[in-house]
């Protein structure tokens, strides 16, 4: 009888450990999924912030075509130059957005 209790407790402890491992694995997966979701939302926010949603009348095919054109430009020989120009323009736009109105002239 004592061995039955010991076996039952050991089995329950093993089950709790397996369940805990499964929850931890799921949590790691959920964290990765949330990070990816946040990243995609931020990218979508940039599309909106640039005015592309309104300018394309929220046409997803048009937006996708534009992104494909941008990707093709980055496959060209002068990709680094193109990236530098875009980065500079983006940094200026971010800085202008956060600059107090009194400094903008």
Secondary structure, 3 states (H helix, E strand, C coil): CHHHHHHHHHHHHHHHHHHHHHHHHHHHHHHHHHHHHHHHHHHHHHHHHCCHHHHCCCCHHHHHHHHHHHHHHCCCCCHHHHHHHHHHHHHHHHHHHHCCHHHCC
